[in-house]
């Protein structure tokens, strides 16, 4: 029991620290996931949506600290009950998501490791079992460091977690796990390689034959049945290859300009997924940065999911010298965690990404 307890302690503690750190690297992304859980049709808690970022920040810091507490053997009663409460809640949440197909990615490890709802639920069940082992072997979980040193590590861990989280909120994630990271060529990331596996679907055809319903299953072809066709249902039984970027479009007046814009040698994209939620003072910086980009020979566009009227109002108010194009809000949230932000794209390759607090760090190439 002693060895099982220590193994459980290491596995649970390390997993909580890693999981918490990954989400702490991108608390804004985790808040988007919480908004999805709080939305109508999932948990039906829209009243919590305005507080999603604050909740996300608290949860990820608490997750990291609980992992540190467990590894150090500090405040064991509080730690074990907190771990149990948290894992019971998340086990319920992942089961609910998986069984009712509500949220397709739990966000447990941010964008670093994608888990299906059932994989997330399985992971939580395993953690629940390990935490129950910790309760049973609690007497073996004594601290292995002097009391003063243990408290020092706890305080330093808390300060480091909070400081890192606040730094990320004021800039961008320190590690970018998303498909729109610097160095990615967007058109190439949207391409499906030749010979890539295709999705396989199973079709269940229902016919009336001699007064009874008969079900014929095929993977594509229409069955040759001597009867009256009633209905057909389709189920994907094997997922095909999906390119890293598969939902990226830049539209204006219903026309897709993605291909032509990705061929522009020097392009600046001002990304603001929702202009009504953007930091208003940041657009003064946008105006200054994009003016420099124009002088350096860059083509500048805006990208938002907001209405034409909202875009026109922002353009007039801040004297912006570019037009806005429409891109899906979820895509824009995935591209960059700042509202607004600026991306520099050269021949379709992302060369710079900046939070509005860091626009002064943008560098514009003056050569052709």
N, C-alpha and C positions, 0 to 999 in steps of 0.2 A: 504494500500500500504506500510505503514511503517513496519508492521510486516512481510509482504511477502518479503520485501527488506532485512530485518535483517536475516530472515530464509535462504534466498538465499545466503546471505553473508557468513553465517556459513557453509552451505552445500558446497558451491563452495570452500571457503577458506580451510576448513578442508580436503576436497577431494584432492585438489591440493597438500597440504602439505603431506598427507599420500601417495598419488600416487608418488610424487616426492621422498619422503624418501625411499620407497620400491625400486625404481629404483636406487637411490643413494647408497643403500646397495649393489647393483650389477651393476655398470655402464658397466662393461665388457659384461655382459649378454645383457644389453640394446643395446650395440654397435653391438652385433651379430644380434639382431633384425633389427637394422637400415641397416646393410649390406644386410639383406634379402630384405628389402624394396628397397634399391638402386640397386639391382641386375637386370640383363637382364631379361625381361619378366614381371617385376613388374613396377618400375618407370623408368627403363632404365637409371640410373644415376651412372654407375660404377666409374666415376671420383671421386665420393664422398666416395667410400668405404675406401680408405686409411685414411680418416679423420673421420671415423665413431665413434671412441672412443672419440675424442675431441668434436664432435658434441653431442654425448650422454651425456658427462659430463656437457657441457654447458646447454643443455636442462633440465636435471633433477635438476640442481642447480637453474636455472631460474624458474622452476615450483614450487619448494619449496618457493623461495623468493616471487613469485607472490602471493602464498597462504598467506604468512605472511603479505605482503603489504595489501591485501584485509581485512584480519581479523583486522589489526591495523587501517585501513582507511588512509593509507599513500600513497602519490602520486597517488591519485585516477584516474586522467585522464590517466596517463601512465599505471596504473594497469589495468583499465577496457579495454582499447584498446588492451593491450597486451594479456589479457585473451581472448578477442573476437577473435583476430587474431589467437591465438594458437588453440582455440577450433574449429574455422572454418576450419583451415588446417587439424586438426585431424579428424573432422567429414567427410571431403572429403576423407581422407586417409582410414578411416575405412569403409566407404561406398564402395570405390573402391575395397578394399580387400574383402569385403563381396560379392559384386555383381559379381565380376569376379573371386572369390575364389582364390585370389593370395597369401595371407598370412593368415594362419589359426589361428594365435594367435597374437593379436596386441602388446602384451607386455606392456599394460597399467599399470598393477600392477605386472610386473615381473613374477616370478614363484610362487608368493604368492597366487594370485587369477587368475585362467585361465578363460578367456572369449572367447566365439565364436565371429567370425567377426560381426555377426548381433547383438549380445549382446553389443559388443564394440560400434557399431554405435548407438544403442539405448541409451547407457550411454552418448555418446557425444551429441546427440540431446537434452537430458534432461538438460545437462550442458549448452548447447547453450541457451535454453529457460530461465534458471535461470540467466545467464549472461545478457540477454536482460532485465530481470526484474531489475537487478542491475543498468543498464543504466537508466531505467525509474525512479527508486527511488534513484538516485544518491544523492539527497539533504539530504537523511537520513543516509548517510554513513560517517558521521563525525568521526574523531578519538576520542576515549574515554580515551586516556592516554595523559599526558603532552607531549609537543612537544619534549623536551629533552629525556624523557624516551622512547618515540616512536622511535627516531633515534637510541638510544642505543640498543633497542631490534632488530631493523633492522640490525645493524652492527654485533651484536652477532649472529644473525641467519645466516647471510651470512658467517661469519667466521666459524661457526660450520658446516654448510653444506659443504663448500669447504674443510675444514680439515677432516671431516668424509669421504668424497669422496676420497681424496688423500690417507687416511689411508687404505681404502678398496682396492684401486688399488695396494698398496704396500704389501698387505697381502691377505686375502680372505674375502668374505662377512661376516659381523658380525652375521647375521642370515641366515642360509642355508635353503632355501625353496625347494631345489631340492630333487629328490628321492635318491640321493647318499650321504646323510648326514651321519655324524658320528653316529654309533650305528645301522645302517641299515644292515641287512643280505641280501646280494644281491640275493642268490638263492631263499630265501623266498619271496623277493619282486618281483621275476619273476614268481611266482606260481599263477595259476588261481584256486581259491577255487572251491570245488565241488558245483555244483548247481548254479554257478555264471551265470547271464543272458548272453545269446549269442546275437550277432548281428543278426538283422532280415533284410532280403533283400526282395525287391519286384521285381518280374520278369515280364516284359511285353513281351509276345510272340506275334509275328506278323505272321499270316498265310494268304495265299491267298485262299479264299473260294468263289467258283462260280464267279471267275474273280474280286473279291473285297478283299481288305485287311481287316482282322479282328484281333482285339487286344484282347488277353486273359491275364488277370493279375493273377498271383499266387505268393505264398511266397516261393515255392521251386519246387513243382512237375511239371513235364512236362504235359501240358494239352492234353486231348484226343479230338483232333479236326480232323474232316474229311476235310483236306485241305493240301496245300503245305506250309511247314515251310519256312519263309523268313528270319527272324532275331529275336534277343532277346536283350533287354536292361535291365540292372540291376541298382537298386537304393537302398541304405541303408536307411531304414526308422526308424530303432531304433539301437542306439549304444549299443554294448554289454560291458561287464566288460573288462577293460584293466588294467593289473597289473601295479603298479607304475613304474617298470622297465621292458620294453618289447623290447628293441632294443640293448641289451648288448651281444656282442660276442667277443671272443678273438681267432683270427685265425692266423695260420702260414702255409704257403704252401697250402692254401685252406682247411686245417683241423681245425675244431672247437675244441679248447681246454678249453672252458669255464667251463664245468662241472668238469673236473679233477683239474683245477687250483683253483676253488672255494672250493675244498676239502683240499687244502694245509693248514696245521696248521698255518704256519707263512709265509706270502707272502708280498713282497713289490712291488708295481706297480709304475713305473716311467711313468707318463702320459705327452705326448707332442703331441698335436693334429696335429701340423705342424712343423716339424723340421727346415724348412727353415725360420720360423717366431719365433723360440724359442730364448730366451736370451742366446747367446753363452757362456757368462761367467758362467751362471747358471749350465752348465754341468760339470764344475770343482767341484761345490758343490755336484752335483749328484754323481760324482765318489767317493767323500769322504764319503757321506752318505750311498751309497750302499755298499761300502767296510765294513763299520761298521755293516751294516745289514747282510752281508755274514758271518762276524765273530760271529754274534749273532745267526746264524743258520737259517736265513731267506732265502727263495728262492726269487730271484729278477728277474723281467721281465720288459721290456719296452713296452709301448702301444702307437701306433701312426698310423695315416692314411697316412704317408709319404711312399715313395718307399723304396724298399730293399736297393737300392744304397745309398740313403740319410742316412738310418739307419746305413749302414756299414761304411760310412764316419764319422759319429758322433762317433760310437763305437771306430774306430781306432784313431781318433784325440784326444779323451779324455780318452782313455784306459779303457773303460767301460767293466765290467766283466759280462755282461748279453746280451741276445738277445732281439730284438724287435718283437712284435706281431702286427697284424693288427686289429684295431678297427675303426668303422665308426667315421669320424671327428665330426659330430654333437653330437654323443654320448660322445665323449671325451670332447667336449666343455661343455656339460651338467654336466659331472662328477665333473670337477673342473675348476675354472677360473684362472688358472695359466699355463703358457707354458714355461718351464716344471713345473710339480708338483710331489709330492710323496704321495701315499696313502699306509697305512699299513692295511692289511686285514688279519684277523685271523679267520680260519674256515669259510670264506665267509662273515664275519662281518667287516665293515669298523671301525677301531679303531682310526686312525689318518689321517688327511689331511693337507698338508703343502704347502704353496706358496714357491717358490724358495728362497725368502728372509728369510724364517723361517726354513730352513732345520736343523739348529743347535738345534732346539727345539724338533726334532724327538727323541723318546725314543724307544729303541729296547729291547724287553724282551729276556734275555739270558737263561731262563728256557724253557724246552720242554713243 
